Amino acid sequence: MRFAQVNDVASVASELAAGLRARGHETELLQPRLYGAGLPPLLKLAVAPLRLADWLRLAWRLRRGRYDAVHIHYAYLGLVGVLAGVPYVLHCHGDDVRDLARRPWRGLIRLAMRRAAHVYYSTPDLEPWCRAVRPDAEFLPNPVDLGTFRPAPLPPDARDVFIICALAENKGAAKILAGIRELTARRPGLRVTAIAGGELTREFEQLPSVVLLLRQPRERLPALMARHKVLIGQVHEGAIGMVELEGMACARPVIASFRFADVYGAEAPVVHAETPAQVAEAAERLLDDRVVAEAVGAASRRWVEQHHDAVRIAARVEAWHRARIDRRAGRDSVEA
């Protein structure tokens, strides 16, 4: 089949594309220009004409591309599929659907979701938001590149802790900040790395134990993860995202909040934490006991292989589209 993947959110589209290619499909990744993406919501109105022009460009590409399957990432971009007048699958990723009732463009987002041939959501916590609009919405685990994100030996000069999530409230960054302060008080020589980005960046910058890096190209993340003993991910929503999964794939112990064992049918082998004290205690335990840390890392790698392998996730997407094509062929034969 010939697939179009529109908009690469957290590398999910590119990983799906790689998985589909591994299964023998032709896949093209189309990127919107996202004018004014960093602007506040009201100021985005000023660039709305530029965005509309770009959406029309993408819609034209989708109409002319003669794709067997169109997969659009981020809820409001489903409007590109509506403009194109082609069947499309819509893939929701987080803030595009969370608290939808409060969003000024909620009517257009709901239209994009309702017009979609199918709706996927990338983390289990999004189920209530998506199924309120599309009761048939389906959880599709994020596909992880297990070849790029793979185990590597811990170097002798490894740093202690790498905060891998955004330094934002919706990731629990305030709890992580308090936990690092508590841990630093007990371990004055603690060495922490974080990546700037998020509303709490300034507070982390003021901690003497923290080295802040600029936003890193994704290809550098495996080496960065490999240089740290413990990784800290989101500790707020209860659903682990792409960066936590990639850290687990690198066989490093990840501290995170996880509340969706029922969805997976198995607990994720992250070290659960949702309070500052839990963050500090988990990090200290993993730093002090390398046997436990290595066992958690090894179990994490196996869990990601089982639940998030990109080729397996691509096979699920392929199966849905094949079933749809078969249904259409059956209807056509009946009508004939």
Disulfide bonds with the S-S distance in Angstrom:
none
